[in-house]
Amino acid sequence: MNLTGCPAFCWLLCLQYVCVLLNHVSSPALGGITPLQALNGVPPDISFILQFAFWDKVYYRVDNDEPHSGSFPSSSNEKLGRWVGFATNVGDSYTWKILTDDTNQIIYRSAVRRADTTTPNLRVDPSAGETRPTRSSESDTIFICSKSDSAEGSPQMPTISVDDLVGRTFLCQPEENGERFRARIIKRVIDLDKENQAREDNIQYIYRKDKSTADELISYNQLMEYIQQDEQAQTQGDSLFKFRDISAHQGPLIPTDPHYRGSKYNVLVEWETGETTYEPLSVIANDDPITCAVYAKKNGLLDEPGWKHLKRYVKTSKRLIRAAKQSRIKQTRHSIKYQFGYQIPRDYKEAVELDNKHGSTKWQDATELELQQIFSYETFKDFGKAQWTNGKVDNAPQGYQKIRVHLAFAVKHDGRHKARLVADGHLTKEPVESIYSGVVSIRNLRITVFLAELNSLELWGADIGNAYLEALTGEKIYIVAGPEFKELEGHILIMHKALYGLKSSGARWHDRLFDVLTEMGFTPSKADPDIWMRKYSDGTCYEYIAVYVDDLAIASKDPAAICQTLKEKYKFKLKGDGPIDFHLGCHYRRDPDGTLISDPRKYVEKMMETYERIFSSKPKKAKPPLPPGDHPELDESELLDDIGTQHFQTLIGQLQWVVTLGRFDVFVATMTLSRYRAAPRKGHLERAKRIYGYLHLHPDGAIRFRTAEPDYSSLPEQMFDWTRTIYGNARELIPEDCPEPLGHYVTLTHFKDANLMHDLVTGRSVTAVLHFMNGTPIDWYSKRQSTVETATFGSEFVSARTAVDQALEFRHTLRYLGVPIRNKSYLFGDNKSVVTNATLPHSILSKRHHLLSYHRVREAVAAGWLAFYWKESKTNPADILSKLWDFTTVWPMLKMLLFWRGDVQGAIKNMQNDITCTVGSDTTHTT
């Protein structure tokens, strides 16, 4: 179905077609005979199978007495359809199933012919033989797209010009002796027939391998597979060295040996381009003796003739390892990189050489476009032609430091060449002033989105193009223009704007945006200086702008007016300004009932693509992320090699980010494995792959912003007199500089849990806290405790203290954002002893080493801003964050939090309110 592009409803027809084929082909399980021969004892006839392929476009004959057929010659005696299989129970062997184009019905016909372009029926299909490949209005380039269903939202492969493949390179398959060569596409073999549409299987190319004079043919599909494999090697993090490694050797050899090349031994070298060739040991050892010495020691060759001279490099293991690392670092500077089949130049000189080699100007055009944008922002000031004496600039501006700039090159998936001018900021002196530039935290971004929903504000996103170039630089630096600057080559160019790469560019852009937003009436919040707030004109609420470098999330009743001001008054070049769609890794959309969703599914899909690039297969579906009772700290499997470690670190890095984006259901599993990033084992890698399998099975978990407040009125009031305790008249300290609270109220709910002896080696427990704003999970925490507790009581009190600290910080954050919050925050835990000791004034602490946690929690309860209740473990959502959970136990809670669509506020309320509450020595159940 993928190869033919047939629609999904044809799956049964396709399955029946495949069954017929399998019955007519030999089977190893039957000793090489076909299933029909095993059944009937006679080899079957396969001639009828060869007539058509599934989903072929065909003409079938119609009779004059058929409905709507008309009569010949007034109407055609043929109609258009699709060949979809064999009529096994109708007619003879040459009777087929046809899916009609006009009625979409299955009929049986034996008078059928292929609807090719050589003999088209123009009465049935007027477009046949007349259509041309789609061409743009500006060029005659023919484009090829992958076949797919026409359903909206189906994935499309990148569009690539067939002529644009000429000049690209790819790695060929290894030769029989292990050598591997890179080949270059020379030209397209044939032009497309004007009567044919552009199809992949109609196109072939001539290519030539390095060190070869013979030309060979390759099809479009094969070529794209090679280019994709080439790109996968790059994206997996393989840095290609001048020569990367030695993997095998030949010898000892004598001069008469056909493989002899002037040395007793040849070594199989893996080159920077991915090629592998046998080269004389004497040549390679002269160029890089360290890599040869490492190979010789590993294979026990240091005492063999031809290898003995390498012994001096391996006197000690530490010295050898250090030398090997230095050798690889040295080679990295000379690495060659390929992207999508194109060699990436390391500098402008090499870019020109590659253009000349390929007969194009793509890299030079990309450079010219980048410099046009740079000069449009007046990034440099021309100080005139540089005058040199003994390698120094005589007429350099006084007090300015000379640095360099370089061009960073890249190729996009569709073949577009890109260039970016970057300053070599590492050459500059450390600025005296601060160069720090912050960004809004993902948690506070979620709070901003929640407040927009809570107060019925519009939520827009915008990206400020070339943001750094909007700001002036404070550094006194200049460059001498290179050949890429054309007519300005050799001129002294003083840096006027904050070019990318300078140490202070981020801070200067932050200053520029500070001045702009301040002038517009916004002030930075004391809770997060990268959330800007302004009282709306009607005084009913605040509007907010959350800033992440050059990405803006705007919550306002009129965000269009804010964007218009930024563009017209301050001349910012905004891109993608409009209702927020995709921001910082999350797609924002709404359920059918209007509930806003922050959905990291696109990032999850990217994770699956990374997994497939690394392991060449999709992850095996699994649930839960890690099995209950699993202890990675007890794993004694083999340590991973460098490549395996790199793969493990890639997986863990992506898992940590997807947790930040909202998938807290894999938090505890990711946290458990993250500590092994420095020296992971094979078992740890398999566990990380299992977490990917869980995300592959459940990719659509998302945060839904449900703003209705939970109703805790049925909970028993904790009315106790704390005045005669050490806490006296404790009260919550409310900052006096908070802005006036405006908008709708927020109730904060917190769930906490602990898992004793989560780590059996160190004995450390895990603290887990899940925070809610009204019905929305807004933040999550899962971390090993810093102390070792010997009993559940201790670990649960430590987690309660952490939850109290975070709850208090939440209250301060919301107050500084001008949010009205309820007098009490609600904390729920599933350890009754801890709740009792924390909420009863007369309780006594028997274990003095819990003193700080004990008093921290009790003071919050005594101050009246925290209500602490007991909740059964099976309904405590913090369990998701504290331990490796059983899927069937946790799924009822998890699906409400991350997977149920729409406003399921009733279910959320039940989860929050279905609590067995402990008050003193009395226990009551309330719903």
Order of alpha helices (4+ residues) and beta strands (2+ residues): alpha-alpha-beta-beta-beta-beta-beta-beta-beta-beta-beta-beta-beta-alpha-beta-beta-beta-alpha-alpha-alpha-beta-beta-alpha-alpha-beta-beta-beta-beta-beta-beta-alpha-beta-beta-beta-alpha-beta-beta-beta-beta-alpha-beta-beta-beta-beta-alpha-alpha-alpha-alpha-beta-beta-beta-beta-alpha-beta-alpha-alpha-beta-alpha-alpha-alpha-beta-beta
